């Protein structure tokens, strides 16, 4: 029975209050939003890349390079363990998944096997080792990554890369970047409002792997330059391009870094300060205490950025990287270090730039198409159902639009050009519910039923069809959101929000308004039946 129930009025009032509360900030300037009390929402509708302009990057995670580095680290770990056990290997043969160690006697194999087993289990996360040690014939031991570790390297690298990229972009101040996984090893980045894609690519693409390694002063640099590089060292270049021989063993890495900041050295020049966590501070103190008077290299992405001599033990867990840095270069490096190191290099597969002018044209075109669609719906409803029933539909449509804007502002969802298409489609879906209800009412009235019976039958008999139609629309939108990417997701998100808001606005507004009209006007016949 249709009647003006209190709970329907309260629900309608709450819906209107929600819509106005969360959509109102869109009408204010940034200064006005900042002046609002803290308990009021300040979020606004975010425009996507195609509407606001900005940069688009498609990146591929170089998992092969990461695996090669992990294998190289395993070789150095094995070399270190054998050295501590005073075992000289006959050979160390790196492979695609690990290393094969050849020893001179069975006794050395027994000792090395036990020490290597301890090595792989000591650093196991959750008690599950990612490497396994096995004996082979001819006094050989094989140390390789497990199949589970190899299979997880790619997905884990992509997940970690997404978080690192997100932190770096946030440090740039880019508003509401979209960073999503595409396929097995690709990342899509959309940065609305970012006018310098070259700077974005430079910040994102740099691996920022910071390591502290000892300079090899025991072997001849001249021999290394002639191709006779010791197996436990690598030839690099310092900040001035001069060759320098560095031990492969990483003493402390950027993983122990807690904070980097721009500071000044003792000469007042721009420098980069850093702090380690407790583990890194302890390790750094041990290394500097054991190597006083020897140089050590500070390496960033395979380049020696500083090679100072250790004057005394550094026990405080902090230090300063000196160099010829401008303030801008130092700030950029600090941003990279604070964002964390990428687990693997990122290769740019595609880059696009959408200018602000093109975005403004898209906004204007979208607004025009939405306005035209709304006017067509308004004219159709007024001509088909008159000012009373058609006007009630238009009021419900306006509330639907306010609720959609409020919901997208509250969730921080970005409105894209396909999202505008979803918005227009949502208006049509919302009006479709009213059309189903009104046509059922018209049929019942023409069949001779009373006004109140026609109104009741219109809502009751049309509701099943309305729910079925919205459920199928919601299912299709869900499939597009899960399987789609980029613009398809924007369309699906706007359409999904519109399904829920249209059910609320179209049906609830019509029920409350027609119940009030029935109570006040007490009509003898239904206007739309004529």
C-alpha positions in Angstrom: 0.0 0.0 0.0 1.5 3.3 -1.0 1.5 5.8 1.8 3.7 8.6 3.2 5.7 6.5 5.7 8.1 8.1 8.1 11.1 5.9 7.3 10.9 6.7 3.6 10.9 10.4 4.3 13.9 10.0 6.7 15.8 7.9 4.1 15.1 10.4 1.4 16.3 13.2 3.7 19.5 11.3 4.6 20.2 10.7 1.0 19.8 14.4 0.1 22.0 15.4 3.1 24.7 12.9 2.0 24.6 14.2 -1.6 24.8 17.8 -0.6 27.5 17.2 2.1 29.9 15.4 -0.1 29.2 17.2 -3.4 29.3 20.7 -1.9 33.1 21.0 -1.8 33.2 20.8 -5.6 31.7 24.3 -5.7 34.4 25.8 -3.5 37.9 27.0 -4.3 40.9 25.3 -2.7 41.3 28.2 -0.1 37.6 27.9 0.8 37.9 24.1 1.2 41.0 24.5 3.4 39.0 26.9 5.7 36.3 24.4 6.3 36.1 22.8 9.8 38.0 19.6 10.2 34.9 17.4 10.6 33.5 18.4 7.2 34.5 16.5 4.1 36.8 18.3 1.7 37.2 15.7 -1.1 36.3 16.8 -4.6 35.6 15.0 -7.9 39.0 14.1 -9.4 39.3 14.3 -13.2 41.1 11.5 -15.0 44.0 11.8 -17.3 41.9 12.2 -20.4 40.0 15.2 -18.9 42.7 16.9 -16.9 45.7 16.2 -19.0 48.9 14.5 -17.8 51.3 11.7 -18.5 50.7 8.0 -19.3 53.5 5.4 -18.9 53.5 1.6 -19.6 56.4 0.0 -17.8 57.7 -3.6 -17.9 59.5 -5.0 -14.9 62.8 -6.6 -16.0 62.5 -9.8 -14.0 65.4 -11.5 -15.9 67.8 -8.8 -14.7 66.6 -9.2 -11.2 67.1 -12.9 -11.2 70.6 -12.5 -12.6 71.4 -10.1 -9.7 70.0 -12.5 -7.2 72.2 -15.3 -8.6 75.2 -13.0 -8.5 74.5 -12.3 -4.9 74.3 -16.0 -4.2 77.7 -16.5 -5.7 79.2 -13.9 -3.4 77.4 -15.4 -0.4 78.9 -18.8 -1.3 82.3 -17.2 -1.7 82.0 -15.5 1.7 80.9 -18.6 3.5 83.8 -20.7 2.0 86.3 -17.9 2.8 85.2 -17.9 6.4 85.5 -21.7 6.5 89.0 -21.4 5.0 88.0 -23.5 2.0 89.4 -22.6 -1.4 87.1 -23.8 -4.2 88.4 -25.2 -7.4 85.7 -23.3 -9.3 82.5 -21.4 -8.9 80.2 -21.8 -12.0 77.2 -19.5 -12.0 74.0 -20.7 -13.7 70.6 -19.3 -14.6 69.2 -20.4 -11.2 72.2 -20.6 -8.9 75.8 -21.7 -8.7 77.8 -25.0 -8.7 80.8 -25.2 -6.4 83.6 -27.6 -7.2 85.9 -28.6 -4.3 89.2 -30.5 -4.1 88.2 -33.3 -1.6 85.3 -35.1 0.0 86.2 -33.7 3.4 85.9 -30.1 2.1 82.5 -31.1 0.5 81.2 -32.2 3.9 82.3 -29.0 5.7 81.1 -26.7 2.9 77.8 -28.5 2.6 77.0 -28.0 6.3 78.0 -24.3 6.2 76.0 -23.6 3.1 73.0 -25.3 4.5 73.3 -23.0 7.5 73.6 -20.0 5.2 70.4 -20.7 3.3 68.3 -21.5 6.4 69.7 -18.6 8.5 68.0 -15.9 6.4 64.9 -17.9 5.5 61.7 -15.8 5.8 59.0 -17.6 7.8 61.3 -20.6 8.2 61.0 -21.5 4.4 64.3 -21.1 2.6 64.3 -19.7 -0.9 67.5 -21.6 -1.9 68.4 -25.2 -1.6 71.8 -27.0 -1.3 72.4 -30.4 -2.8 75.4 -32.7 -3.3 76.5 -33.7 -6.8 79.1 -36.1 -8.1 82.8 -35.2 -8.5 83.1 -33.2 -5.3 80.5 -30.6 -6.4 77.8 -28.8 -4.4 74.8 -27.1 -6.1 73.2 -24.0 -4.5 70.1 -22.9 -6.5 66.8 -21.0 -5.9 63.8 -23.2 -5.3 61.0 -23.4 -8.0 58.7 -21.6 -5.6 61.2 -18.7 -5.2 61.8 -18.4 -8.9 58.0 -18.4 -9.6 57.3 -15.7 -7.0 60.1 -13.4 -8.1 58.1 -11.9 -11.0 54.8 -11.2 -9.1 56.6 -10.1 -6.0 58.8 -7.7 -8.0 55.8 -6.1 -9.7 54.0 -5.7 -6.4 57.0 -4.1 -4.7 57.6 -1.9 -7.8 54.1 -0.6 -7.6 54.5 0.5 -4.0 57.9 2.1 -4.7 56.6 3.9 -7.8 53.6 5.1 -5.7 55.8 6.6 -3.0 58.0 8.3 -5.6 55.1 9.9 -7.4 53.5 11.0 -4.1 56.8 12.8 -3.3 56.4 14.7 -6.6 53.0 16.0 -5.4 51.1 14.5 -8.3 47.4 14.4 -7.3 45.6 11.0 -7.4 47.9 9.0 -9.6 46.6 5.8 -11.0 49.1 2.9 -10.7 47.8 -0.5 -11.7 49.2 -3.9 -12.7 48.7 -5.0 -16.3 49.3 -8.6 -17.1 52.0 -10.5 -15.3 54.9 -8.1 -15.4 53.7 -4.7 -16.5 52.6 -1.5 -14.7 50.4 1.3 -16.0 50.9 4.7 -14.6 48.5 7.6 -15.2 49.5 10.9 -13.6 46.8 13.6 -14.1 48.2 17.1 -14.1 51.8 16.0 -14.5 53.1 18.4 -17.1 56.7 17.1 -17.3 56.6 13.4 -18.4 60.5 13.4 -18.8 60.9 14.2 -15.0 58.2 11.6 -14.2 60.0 8.9 -16.2 63.4 9.9 -14.7 62.1 9.6 -11.2 60.2 6.4 -11.8 62.8 4.6 -14.0 65.8 5.0 -11.7 66.3 1.9 -9.6 67.8 3.8 -6.6 69.7 0.8 -5.3 72.1 2.2 -2.7 74.9 0.0 -1.4 78.0 0.4 0.7 81.0 -1.7 -0.4 84.7 -1.7 0.4 87.2 -0.4 -2.2 89.7 -3.1 -3.2 93.1 -1.8 -2.3 94.7 -5.2 -2.1 94.7 -5.9 -5.8 96.2 -3.9 -8.7 94.0 -1.4 -10.4 96.3 -1.5 -13.5 95.8 -5.3 -13.8 92.0 -4.8 -13.5 92.1 -2.2 -16.3 93.9 -4.7 -18.5 91.1 -7.3 -18.0 92.5 -9.2 -15.0 89.7 -8.3 -12.5 89.7 -10.4 -9.3 86.7 -12.7 -9.0 85.5 -11.0 -5.8 85.8 -7.5 -7.2 84.2 -5.3 -9.9 85.6 -2.4 -11.9 83.5 0.8 -11.6 83.9 4.5 -12.2 83.7 7.2 -9.6 81.8 10.5 -9.8 84.6 12.1 -11.9 84.8 9.1 -14.3 88.0 7.7 -12.8 88.2 3.9 -12.6 87.9 2.3 -9.2 88.1 -1.3 -8.1 85.3 -2.3 -5.6 84.7 -5.4 -3.7 81.5 -7.3 -4.8 80.4 -8.0 -1.2 77.6 -5.6 -0.1 78.3 -4.5 3.5 75.2 -2.4 4.0 72.3 -1.7 1.6 69.6 0.8 1.1 67.1 -1.6 2.6 68.5 -0.5 6.0 67.9 3.1 5.2 65.2 4.8 7.3 65.6 8.4 6.1 67.5 10.6 3.7 67.6 14.4 3.7 69.3 17.4 2.2 72.0 18.8 4.4 75.4 20.5 4.3 78.9 19.1 4.7 81.6 20.6 6.9 82.5 23.0 4.1 78.9 24.3 3.8 78.3 22.5 0.5 75.1 20.8 -0.3 75.2 17.1 0.7 72.9 14.2 1.5 72.4 13.0 5.0 71.1 9.5 5.8 70.0 7.4 8.9 70.1 3.6 9.2 67.8 1.4 11.2 69.2 -0.5 14.2 70.4 -3.4 12.1 72.0 -1.2 9.5 73.6 1.0 12.2 75.1 -2.0 14.0 76.5 -3.4 10.7 77.8 0.0 9.6 79.5 0.5 12.9 81.1 -2.9 12.7 82.4 -2.4 9.2 83.8 1.1 9.8 85.4 0.0 13.0 87.2 -2.9 11.3 88.4 -0.9 8.3 89.7 2.4 9.7 92.1 4.0 7.2 90.6 2.1 4.2 88.3 3.7 1.6 84.8 2.4 1.0 82.5 3.1 -1.9 78.9 4.5 -1.7 77.2 3.1 -4.9 73.9 4.2 -6.4 72.6 2.1 -9.3 76.0 0.7 -10.1 77.8 4.1 -10.0 80.2 5.2 -7.3 78.9 8.5 -6.0 81.4 8.8 -3.2 84.5 6.9 -2.0 85.6 8.4 1.3 88.3 7.0 3.6 87.1 5.7 7.0 88.7 8.0 9.6 87.0 6.5 12.6 84.2 4.1 13.6 80.8 5.5 12.7 78.6 4.2 15.5 75.6 6.5 15.4 73.9 5.0 12.4 74.0 8.2 10.3 76.3 9.8 7.8 76.7 12.3 5.0 77.3 11.7 1.3 79.5 14.5 0.0 79.6 15.5 -3.7 79.1 18.3 -6.2 75.3 18.4 -5.8 73.0 21.2 -6.6 70.0 21.6 -4.3 67.7 20.3 -7.0 69.9 17.2 -7.7 70.2 16.5 -4.0 66.5 16.9 -3.4 65.8 14.5 -6.3 68.2 11.9 -4.9 66.7 12.2 -1.5 63.2 11.6 -3.0 64.5 8.5 -4.7 66.2 7.1 -1.5 63.2 7.8 0.7 60.9 6.2 -1.9 62.9 2.9 -1.7 64.8 0.9 -4.2 63.1 -0.9 -7.1 63.5 -4.6 -6.9 64.1 -4.8 -10.6 64.7 -2.3 -13.5 61.7 -0.8 -15.2 61.6 -0.6 -19.0 59.4 2.0 -20.6 57.2 0.3 -23.2 54.9 3.1 -24.1 54.6 6.8 -23.1 51.8 9.3 -23.9 51.1 12.9 -23.0 47.7 14.4 -22.8 47.9 18.2 -22.9 45.7 20.3 -20.6 44.1 22.0 -23.6 43.0 18.6 -25.0 41.7 17.7 -21.5 39.7 20.9 -21.4 38.2 20.2 -24.8 37.2 16.7 -23.5 35.6 18.2 -20.4 33.6 20.7 -22.5 32.5 18.0 -24.9 31.5 15.7 -22.0 29.6 18.5 -20.2 27.8 19.3 -23.5 26.9 15.7 -24.1 25.6 15.3 -20.6 23.5 18.5 -20.8 22.0 17.4 -24.1 21.2 14.0 -22.8 19.6 15.5 -19.7 17.5 17.9 -21.8 16.3 15.2 -24.1 15.2 13.1 -21.1 13.5 16.1 -19.5 11.5 16.9 -22.6 10.5 13.3 -23.2 9.4 12.7 -19.6 7.4 16.0 -19.5 5.7 15.3 -22.8 5.0 11.7 -22.0 3.8 11.9 -18.4 3.0 15.6 -17.8 4.4 18.1 -15.3 3.5 16.1 -12.2 4.8 12.6 -13.0 7.5 13.9 -15.4 8.6 16.5 -12.9 8.9 13.9 -10.1 11.2 11.9 -12.5 13.3 14.9 -13.2 13.7 15.6 -9.4 14.8 12.0 -8.9 17.2 12.4 -11.8 18.8 15.5 -10.2 19.1 13.7 -6.9 20.7 10.8 -8.7 23.3 13.1 -10.3 24.1 14.7 -6.9 24.5 11.3 -5.2 26.9 10.1 -8.0 29.1 13.2 -7.6 29.0 12.8 -3.8 29.9 9.1 -4.0 32.8 9.7 -6.4 34.1 12.6 -4.3 33.9 10.5 -1.1 35.7 7.5 -2.6 38.3 9.6 -4.5 37.4 8.0 -7.8 38.5 9.7 -10.9 36.0 10.8 -13.6 37.2 9.9 -17.0 35.7 10.5 -20.5 34.2 7.0 -20.6 33.0 7.7 -17.1 30.9 10.6 -18.5 29.4 8.1 -20.9 28.6 5.9 -18.0 27.0 8.9 -16.3 24.7 9.6 -19.3 23.8 5.9 -19.4 23.0 6.0 -15.7 20.5 8.8 -16.3 18.8 6.7 -18.9 18.7 3.7 -16.6 17.3 5.8 -13.8 14.5 7.2 -16.0 13.8 3.7 -17.3 12.7 2.7 -13.8 10.2 5.5 -13.7 9.0 4.6 -17.2 8.3 1.0 -16.1 6.5 2.2 -13.0 4.4 4.8 -14.8 3.4 2.5 -17.7 2.3 -0.2 -15.2 0.2 2.5 -13.4 -1.3 3.6 -16.7 -2.3 0.0 -17.7 -3.9 -0.5 -14.3 -5.8 2.8 -14.4 -7.1 2.1 -17.9 -8.3 -1.3 -16.7 -10.6 0.5 -14.4 -8.8 0.3 -11.1 -8.8 3.1 -8.6 -6.0 5.7 -8.3 -4.5 4.2 -5.1 -4.8 0.7 -6.5 -3.1 1.8 -9.7 -0.2 3.4 -7.8 0.3 0.4 -5.7 0.3 -2.0 -8.7 2.7 0.3 -10.5 5.3 0.0 -7.8 4.8 -3.6 -6.8 4.6 -5.2 -10.3 7.4 -3.1 -11.8 9.8 -3.6 -9.0 10.8 -7.1 -10.0 11.7 -6.0 -13.5 13.6 -3.0 -12.2 15.7 -5.1 -9.9 16.4 -7.7 -12.6 17.5 -5.0 -15.0 19.8 -3.3 -12.5 21.3 -6.6 -11.4 22.2 -7.5 -15.0 23.7 -4.0 -15.5 25.7 -4.4 -12.3 27.0 -7.8 -13.3 28.1 -6.4 -16.6 29.8 -3.5 -14.9 31.5 -5.8 -12.5 33.0 -7.9 -15.3 34.2 -4.8 -17.1 35.8 -3.5 -13.9 37.6 -6.8 -13.1 38.7 -7.7 -16.6 39.0 -4.2 -18.1 41.8 -1.6 -17.7 42.0 2.2 -17.8 39.0 3.8 -19.5 36.9 0.6 -19.3 37.3 0.7 -15.5 36.3 4.3 -15.3 33.1 3.5 -17.3 32.3 0.5 -15.1 32.9 2.4 -11.9 30.6 5.3 -12.8 28.0 2.9 -14.0 28.1 0.8 -10.9 27.7 3.8 -8.6 24.8 4.9 -10.8 23.0 1.6 -10.5 22.8 1.9 -6.7 21.9 5.6 -6.7 19.3 5.3 -9.4 17.5 2.6 -7.5 17.4 4.9 -4.5 16.5 8.1 -6.2 14.1 7.0 -8.9 12.0 4.7 -6.8 12.2 6.5 -3.4 11.5 10.0 -4.8 8.6 8.7 -6.8 7.1 6.9 -3.8 7.4 9.8 -1.4 6.3 12.5 -3.9 3.3 10.5 -5.2 2.2 9.5 -1.6 2.3 13.2 -0.6 0.3 14.1 -3.7 -2.2 11.4 -3.0 -2.6 12.6 0.6 -3.0 16.3 -0.3 -4.8 16.3 -3.7 -7.0 13.2 -3.1 -7.4 12.8 -6.9 -10.3 10.9 -8.5 -8.4 9.7 -11.5 -4.8 9.2 -12.5 -3.5 12.0 -14.8 -1.3 9.8 -16.9 -4.2 7.4 -17.7 -5.9 10.0 -19.9 
